[in-house]
Amino acid sequence: MSDVSDLFEAHDGYVVVDVHVQPRAGRTAVVGRHGAALKLRVAAPPADGRANEATCALLAHTLGVKPAAVSLVSGASSRTKRVRIDGVDGPTVAGALRRAIAESEVEPGNPRRGLRG
């Protein structure tokens, strides 16, 4: 498994994850890495904070925490964001991110892309 420790900073009682978000994607999912950030695709458009909400919801689901535990620290109008997740520790986040990235590598992209029916 790849090292994911550069994707987040662990603090006492919370972590801050660096993410790169692609809004208006075909589906909402963890994609893998984008440099030193976790790459996410969200179906929501970047209007009225909907992509930010979708980003926080995806991270909550991926890390197994309640949505209220996830908040945007910086990057509200940027694709590059920092997101705080309360109530988790570094090893828990590292394991969840490794699993999410591994799953994205098994099933990359849209398997139906290019098919005409």
PyMOL commands that set and color helices and strands:
alter all, ss='L'
color gray80, all
select helices_A, chain A and resi 5-7+50-63+67-69+90-106
alter helices_A, ss='H'
color red, helices_A
select strands_A, chain A and resi 8-11+14-22+29-34+37-41+70-74+80-86
alter strands_A, ss='S'
color yellow, strands_A
deselect
rebuild
show_as cartoon
